[in-house]
Amino acid sequence: MADKTSGDLPLEARLRRLEEILASMESDEVPLEEALRLFEEGVVHVREAERVLASAELRVEELLASGRLRPLDVQKD
Amino acid sequence: MESEATLDLFGSEGEGDTPAPPPPPPVEVRPKVWSVSQVNRAVRGLLESSVDPLWVGGEVAGWTRSRAGHCYFGLKDERAQLRCVMFGREAAQLPTDPEEGMQVRVFGELTLYEAKGDYQLVARRVEAEGAEGLWRLAFEKLRAKLEGEGLLAPERKRRLPRVPACVGVVTSRDGAALHDILSVLARRAPWTRVVLRSTKVQGEGAALEIAAALEALGASGLADVIIVGRGGGSVEDLWAFNEEPVARAIAACPVFVVSAVGHEIDVTISDLVADLRAPTPSAAAEAVVPDASVVLEMLRRAPGRLGRALGAGSERRRAALEQRVRRLERTIERRFVPARQSLDTAAARLERAAHAGVDRRRSSLVALGGRLDALSPLSTLGRGYAVPRAPSGRVLRAVGDFPSGFRFHLRVADGSVAAESAGPIEREDAFG
């Protein structure tokens, strides 16, 4: 479960997992223990997703011909 | 010498009978003889000095392109034909070769090709009649070719990731397009990572640069979706996006590609090959990321849905659970204490983020913490249920788990108590 909820999971994957959890809890007769586990996992995904959304700075990099990445400082209003 | 001869001539007319004088000694009358080269050079000079560069309209006949890139063709009307040549440097600027019989206008200078003595028009520009002329023709030719290969088929379109973690951008580092894209991403989805591959977006070599950038960015594996484009401009300015290398690079790209070239009305070949055509760079950015408020709305609803699902499940299980509730206990303490702690830290983090004033919409998220507490399964324990577990932590669920004298723990709403089994009882439905 640690890998499913870890902090560096992409937002997309997290939201997809959250929907899976919701769908499974809403449709299947999952055993109580499993339902509790899913609930907990879902709560962690909600929290983590919110944490990601709260990061306010767009990160902009430039991919150079050498294949290296260089942070790009640009005006973005 | 000439006047003398003329006088003689008159003399002989006047005096018919006079015997002819002896013929004058032969005089060398040598007309000036020009060499062919001299003549051609002289006529060429005349032509070039006396006729200013001009536009000539006519029908294209016999257009051929040499290996060196020079184009030779005739311009004709009903009665006459004019030889024309367009040298490689200018011919390379043509979007495509005109077709036989096409009405065109040619701008150039009249000259004479000394080696052959042909006079001809050295064409600097060739334009087809009608709006966009040759550009339109080139566009249609390439579109037909790509269509024939199936590269424009709707079923080739890839799926747009709902929340891309990384957006790749192929455009000029200095263009307005990049600025517009970044503004929109920063406003709608500031958590996004952006990787730019800067290229020329017009002029010689731009198409190949754009194609190479798409390939590099696609191969890097960084981007979940790529925006390729530039701001508005003339047909010539946008032309790179109508060239075959760009079209093929888009088709070969491993990830979803949005093409955003110019303003609303400009449709390019790259728009047709891409998975999505956006009317402007800003619109492309809007299309690839969800608005933060939409994602937040989904997240806001999630705890409620989770809680209701858990509750509904509990209702369905109620009968079975209640039959066994005196004998079966479950330990969830081990599971819940760490979960509670992580919820608390998450709530604290969330509150900090909200207070940081990141976005006023987010402040309402603080309310979530309270709602989640209400939904927690711990409140089930508060209604009078308890969960038994062995000292090892194992959840005890069957009569066989409770031999007489077995010591175990009971997790109740506000803590745990030690308990001891008095052994199984006869009637199973003692409860309810």
Interface residues (C-beta under 8 A of the other chain):
Chain A: P10 L11 E12 L15 R16 L18 I21 L22 M25 E26 E29 V30 L32 E33 A35 L36 R37 L38 F39 E40 G42 V43 V44 H45 V46 R47 E48 A49 E50 R51 V52 L53 A54 S55 A56 E57 L58 R59 V60 E61 E62 L63 A65 G67 L69 L72 V74 Q75 K76 D77
Chain B: P161 R162 V163 P164 A165 G168 R173 L178 H179 L182 S183 L185 A186 P190 W191 T192 R193 V194 V195 L196 R197 S198 A216 L217 S220 L222 D224 A292 V295 L296 M298 L299 A302 P303 R305 L306 G307 R308 A309 L310 A312 G313 S314 R316 R317 L321 R330 I332 R335 F336 A339 S342 L343 A346 A347 R349 L350 A353 A354 A356 V358 D359 R362 L365 L368 L372 P377 V395
